[in-house]
């Protein structure tokens, strides 16, 4: 019986390997700089239970904010994602990465943190509740001391739940939450550079919404859906333009 089970298991593995799932990869950028603290008017509302594959969650921001992000990010974060971030998956497994997690608060420790990939049907706005579906399992981080940071945070191989997400197009966020007295609130997110389309059965795949690339003279908005450039003319230097 044991040998028969082994043979069946090997056969299943061989069949799975014969039809590999298409890999998907998305990238995003978070930028941080120091700043003072301000108060958020948002009312903390407890999120629903986490850890449910593909489950809908309504997450709210933690109270307190920092003017610590440039215009392309959230200026209100006090614990912030920084640098480059990316996510890749194939079928029911994948991984994500972010360059840094920094606690900009002036003293003490944060609550326990967690990171995960989520999808949301509407453009996220800081201070408002974000209704999302879990794209991935969560990765836990220990409480982080003020003025300290985690660098090169990698999830390793974790479960992905794309086949449990209802059909539709979604924004993709690397989502960070803090446990405050037993309740999770979001503290920062990074929006990936493309949306995904989920079919409600087999999973989610990348939607190429834009080829916008940021540089010294170009800003990409809403996940690359809009490209903004500036042009000026110097009236005091013969009309020189740039």
C-alpha positions as CSV (number, residue, x, y, z in Angstrom):
1,X,0.0,0.0,0.0
2,X,2.8,2.4,0.9
3,X,4.6,1.7,-2.5
4,X,1.3,2.3,-4.3
5,X,0.8,5.6,-2.6
6,X,4.3,6.7,-3.4
7,X,3.8,5.8,-7.1
8,X,0.6,7.8,-7.2
9,X,2.3,10.8,-5.5
10,X,5.2,10.6,-8.0
11,X,2.7,10.4,-10.9
12,X,0.9,13.5,-9.7
13,X,4.1,15.4,-9.4
14,X,5.1,14.4,-12.9
15,X,1.8,15.5,-14.3
16,X,2.0,18.8,-12.6
17,X,5.5,19.4,-13.8
18,X,4.4,18.6,-17.4
19,X,2.1,21.7,-17.5
20,X,3.9,24.5,-15.7
21,X,1.8,27.6,-14.7
22,X,2.6,30.8,-16.4
23,X,4.7,33.1,-14.2
24,X,3.6,36.6,-13.4
25,X,5.7,39.4,-12.1
26,X,4.9,43.0,-11.0
27,X,7.1,45.7,-9.6
28,X,6.6,48.9,-7.6
29,X,8.6,51.7,-6.0
30,X,8.3,53.3,-2.5
31,X,10.3,56.3,-1.6
32,X,10.7,57.7,1.9
33,X,12.2,60.8,3.6
34,X,12.0,62.1,7.1
35,X,9.3,64.5,8.3
36,X,7.2,65.6,11.3
37,X,4.1,63.9,12.7
38,X,0.5,64.9,12.1
39,X,-2.8,63.6,13.2
40,X,-5.1,61.7,10.9
41,X,-8.9,62.3,11.1
42,X,-9.7,58.7,10.1
43,X,-11.6,56.6,12.6
44,X,-9.9,53.3,13.3
45,X,-12.3,50.5,12.3
46,X,-11.2,46.9,13.1
47,X,-10.5,44.8,10.0
48,X,-12.1,41.4,9.4
49,X,-10.2,38.2,10.3
50,X,-7.1,37.8,8.2
51,X,-5.5,34.7,6.8
52,X,-8.6,33.6,4.8
53,X,-7.5,32.6,1.3
54,X,-8.9,35.2,-1.0
55,X,-11.1,36.5,1.8
56,X,-12.5,40.1,1.6
57,X,-11.0,42.4,4.2
58,X,-11.9,45.9,5.2
59,X,-8.7,47.5,6.5
60,X,-8.3,50.9,8.1
61,X,-5.3,53.1,8.8
62,X,-3.6,53.3,12.2
63,X,-3.9,56.7,13.9
64,X,-1.0,59.0,13.6
65,X,0.8,60.1,10.4
66,X,4.1,61.3,9.1
67,X,4.8,63.7,6.2
68,X,7.5,61.3,5.0
69,X,6.7,60.3,1.5
70,X,7.0,62.1,-1.8
71,X,3.9,62.9,-3.8
72,X,3.9,59.5,-5.5
73,X,3.5,57.6,-2.2
74,X,1.6,58.0,1.1
75,X,2.9,61.1,2.9
76,X,1.2,59.9,6.1
77,X,3.1,56.7,6.9
78,X,5.1,56.4,10.2
79,X,6.3,52.9,9.4
80,X,7.1,53.0,5.7
81,X,8.0,50.7,2.9
82,X,11.0,52.0,0.9
83,X,13.0,51.3,-2.2
84,X,12.0,48.8,-4.9
85,X,9.4,46.1,-4.4
86,X,8.4,43.2,-6.6
87,X,6.1,40.2,-6.6
88,X,6.1,37.1,-8.8
89,X,3.8,34.0,-8.8
90,X,3.0,30.9,-10.8
91,X,-0.2,29.1,-9.9
92,X,-0.7,28.8,-6.2
93,X,2.8,29.8,-5.0
94,X,5.1,32.8,-5.4
95,X,7.1,35.4,-3.4
96,X,7.5,39.1,-2.9
97,X,10.3,41.5,-2.0
98,X,10.8,45.0,-0.6
99,X,14.0,46.8,0.0
100,X,13.3,48.2,3.4
101,X,10.8,48.7,6.2
102,X,11.6,51.7,8.4
103,X,10.0,52.9,11.7
104,X,10.1,56.8,11.6
105,X,8.5,57.2,14.9
106,X,10.4,59.1,17.6
107,X,10.3,56.4,20.4
108,X,9.2,53.0,21.4
109,X,8.4,49.9,19.4
110,X,5.8,49.3,16.8
111,X,3.3,46.5,17.2
112,X,3.9,43.2,15.4
113,X,3.9,43.8,11.6
114,X,2.8,41.7,8.7
115,X,3.2,42.0,4.9
116,X,1.1,40.5,2.2
117,X,0.0,41.0,-1.4
118,X,-3.6,42.1,-1.8
119,X,-5.8,43.2,-4.7
120,X,-8.5,46.0,-4.6
121,X,-11.0,47.0,-7.2
122,X,-10.7,50.7,-6.5
123,X,-7.8,53.1,-6.4
124,X,-6.6,53.1,-2.7
125,X,-6.7,56.4,-0.8
126,X,-4.9,57.0,2.4
127,X,-7.2,57.5,5.4
128,X,-10.1,55.6,3.8
129,X,-11.0,51.9,4.4
130,X,-9.4,49.6,1.8
131,X,-11.6,46.7,0.8
132,X,-9.3,44.0,-0.6
133,X,-8.8,40.3,-1.3
134,X,-5.7,38.4,-0.2
135,X,-3.5,37.6,-3.2
136,X,-0.9,36.0,-1.0
137,X,-0.4,34.6,2.5
138,X,1.0,36.9,5.1
139,X,4.6,37.2,6.3
140,X,5.1,38.3,9.9
141,X,7.8,40.7,11.2
142,X,8.7,41.3,14.8
143,X,7.9,44.7,16.4
144,X,10.3,47.3,15.1
145,X,12.1,49.9,17.3
146,X,11.8,53.6,16.4
147,X,14.4,54.9,14.0
148,X,15.3,51.3,13.0
149,X,14.7,49.4,9.8
150,X,14.5,46.0,8.2
151,X,16.4,45.7,4.9
152,X,15.9,43.4,2.0
153,X,12.7,41.8,3.2
154,X,11.9,38.7,1.2
155,X,8.9,36.5,1.8
156,X,10.4,33.3,0.5
157,X,8.0,30.9,-1.3
158,X,4.4,31.3,0.1
159,X,0.9,30.5,-0.9
160,X,-1.0,32.6,-3.5
161,X,-4.8,32.6,-3.7
162,X,-5.5,34.0,-7.2
163,X,-8.0,31.3,-8.0
164,X,-10.2,32.3,-5.1
165,X,-10.5,36.0,-6.1
166,X,-13.7,37.0,-7.9
167,X,-13.5,37.7,-11.6
168,X,-12.5,41.3,-12.4
169,X,-9.6,43.7,-12.8
170,X,-7.7,44.9,-9.7
171,X,-5.0,47.1,-8.4
172,X,-2.2,45.2,-6.7
173,X,-0.7,46.3,-3.4
174,X,2.2,45.2,-1.2
175,X,0.3,45.8,2.0
176,X,1.8,46.4,5.4
177,X,-0.3,46.2,8.6
178,X,0.4,46.8,12.3
179,X,-1.2,44.9,15.2
180,X,-2.4,47.5,17.7
181,X,-3.9,45.9,20.9
182,X,-5.0,42.8,18.9
183,X,-6.4,44.7,15.9
184,X,-4.7,45.1,12.6
185,X,-4.5,48.5,10.8
186,X,-2.7,49.4,7.6
187,X,0.5,51.5,8.0
188,X,1.7,51.7,4.4
189,X,1.4,50.1,0.9
190,X,3.2,50.1,-2.4
191,X,1.1,49.9,-5.6
192,X,2.5,47.7,-8.3
193,X,3.1,49.1,-11.7
194,X,0.3,47.1,-13.5
195,X,-3.2,45.8,-12.7
196,X,-4.2,42.2,-12.8
197,X,-7.2,40.4,-14.3
198,X,-8.6,37.5,-12.3
199,X,-11.0,35.0,-13.9
200,X,-12.4,33.6,-10.6
201,X,-11.3,30.1,-11.4
202,X,-7.7,29.6,-12.5
203,X,-6.0,32.7,-11.1
204,X,-4.9,36.2,-12.0
205,X,-2.6,37.5,-14.7
206,X,-1.0,40.9,-15.5
207,X,-2.8,43.6,-17.4
208,X,-0.3,45.8,-19.2
209,X,-2.0,49.2,-18.7
210,X,0.9,51.4,-19.6
211,X,4.5,51.5,-20.7
212,X,5.1,54.6,-18.5
213,X,8.6,54.7,-17.0
214,X,9.6,57.3,-14.4
215,X,12.8,59.3,-14.7
216,X,14.1,62.7,-13.7
217,X,11.5,64.4,-15.9
218,X,8.6,62.0,-15.9
219,X,6.1,61.0,-13.2
220,X,3.7,58.1,-13.5
221,X,0.4,58.2,-11.7
222,X,-2.3,55.6,-10.8
223,X,-0.1,52.6,-11.5
224,X,1.2,54.0,-14.7
225,X,-2.2,54.9,-16.2
226,X,-1.1,58.5,-16.6
227,X,2.3,60.1,-17.6
228,X,3.1,63.6,-16.4
229,X,5.9,65.7,-17.8
230,X,6.9,69.3,-17.3
231,X,8.3,71.9,-19.8
232,X,9.5,75.3,-19.0
233,X,10.7,78.4,-20.9
234,X,13.2,80.8,-19.5
235,X,12.1,84.3,-20.5
236,X,15.3,85.8,-19.1
237,X,17.7,83.6,-21.2
238,X,16.5,84.1,-24.7
239,X,13.6,81.8,-24.3
240,X,15.7,78.7,-23.6
241,X,13.4,75.6,-23.1
242,X,13.8,72.4,-21.2
